[in-house]
Amino acid sequence: MDDLTTLARRHLDQAKADPHGRSAHLFLHDGPLRQSVIAMISGCELDEHNAPPAASLQVLHGHVRLTGGTNRMDLIAGQVQELPHERHGLRALEDSVVLLTTVTATPGCPTPYEEATTA
């Protein structure tokens, strides 16, 4: 069993020592389910990237901004948000740690890529 508080502290310390200002750890991998702790120092950004079929972001510590297209949403510790299905990014507005939960495949539901290639 992993302790999220311990993981958050450890990875925030590692992010502060990292030249890129971040640290991440995939701690749960069960079939298509993934959970990762991501720590980022203030000002650090994760560039826009594609979204998995389903995902949520829970802020364990700090204040982050979720971006995507022209949308932006600020989240603080204790808040959880479904991630957009379009490209999105993340910026730490202060030293922050988030819990990213993703489902990389859903049985019987094609991904947008599969839908586009079979249409």
C-alpha positions in Angstrom: 0.0 0.0 0.0 1.3 3.4 -0.9 0.9 6.5 1.3 0.0 9.5 -0.8 1.2 12.0 1.8 4.6 10.4 1.9 4.8 10.1 -2.0 3.7 13.8 -2.3 6.4 15.0 0.1 9.1 12.9 -1.5 8.3 13.9 -5.0 7.9 17.6 -4.2 11.4 17.4 -2.6 12.7 15.7 -5.8 11.0 18.3 -8.0 12.7 21.1 -6.1 16.1 19.4 -6.8 15.3 18.6 -10.4 16.5 21.1 -13.1 13.1 20.8 -14.9 11.2 21.4 -11.6 9.1 18.3 -11.6 9.0 14.7 -10.4 6.5 11.9 -11.2 5.9 8.4 -10.1 3.5 5.8 -11.5 2.6 3.9 -8.3 -0.5 1.9 -9.5 -0.8 0.0 -12.7 -3.7 -2.5 -13.0 -4.7 -3.3 -16.5 -5.9 -0.1 -18.1 -5.9 1.8 -14.8 -2.9 4.0 -13.9 -2.4 6.3 -11.0 0.6 8.7 -10.8 1.8 11.4 -8.4 3.2 14.4 -10.2 5.0 17.1 -8.3 5.8 20.5 -9.9 7.5 23.6 -8.5 5.8 27.0 -9.0 6.0 28.1 -12.6 6.7 24.6 -14.0 4.5 23.6 -17.0 3.6 20.3 -18.7 3.1 21.2 -22.3 -0.2 20.4 -24.0 -0.5 16.6 -24.7 -3.2 14.2 -25.9 -5.7 12.9 -23.4 -6.4 9.2 -22.6 -9.9 7.9 -22.9 -10.7 8.8 -19.3 -8.8 10.7 -16.7 -9.0 12.8 -13.5 -6.7 15.2 -11.7 -6.8 15.6 -7.9 -4.7 18.3 -6.3 -3.1 17.0 -3.2 -1.0 20.1 -2.4 -0.8 23.6 -4.0 -2.5 25.4 -6.8 -2.5 24.4 -10.5 -4.0 25.6 -13.8 -5.4 23.1 -16.3 -5.3 24.5 -19.8 -6.7 23.3 -23.1 -7.4 25.4 -26.2 -8.9 28.6 -25.0 -10.1 27.1 -21.7 -8.3 27.3 -18.3 -9.3 26.1 -14.9 -7.6 26.7 -11.6 -7.6 23.9 -9.0 -6.5 24.0 -5.4 -5.7 21.3 -2.8 -8.7 19.0 -2.2 -10.3 19.6 -5.6 -10.7 16.9 -8.3 -11.5 17.5 -11.9 -12.3 15.3 -14.9 -9.6 16.0 -17.6 -10.8 17.3 -21.0 -10.8 14.8 -23.9 -8.9 17.3 -26.1 -5.3 18.3 -25.8 -4.5 19.9 -22.5 -1.6 21.1 -20.3 -0.9 21.9 -16.7 0.9 24.7 -14.9 1.9 24.9 -11.3 0.9 28.3 -9.9 2.6 27.4 -6.6 4.6 24.3 -5.6 2.1 21.6 -6.2 1.4 17.8 -6.1 -1.4 16.2 -8.1 -2.8 12.7 -8.3 -3.4 11.7 -12.0 -5.8 8.8 -12.5 -6.1 7.5 -16.1 -7.8 4.7 -17.9 -5.9 3.9 -21.0 -8.5 1.8 -22.7 -12.2 1.1 -22.2 -13.5 -2.3 -23.4 -16.0 -2.1 -26.2 -15.5 1.7 -26.7 -13.2 2.6 -29.5 -10.8 5.5 -29.0 -11.3 8.6 -31.2 -8.5 7.4 -33.4 -10.2 4.0 -33.9 -13.5 5.8 -34.7 -11.8 8.0 -37.3 -10.1 5.1 -39.0 -13.2 2.8 -39.2 -15.6 5.5 -40.4 
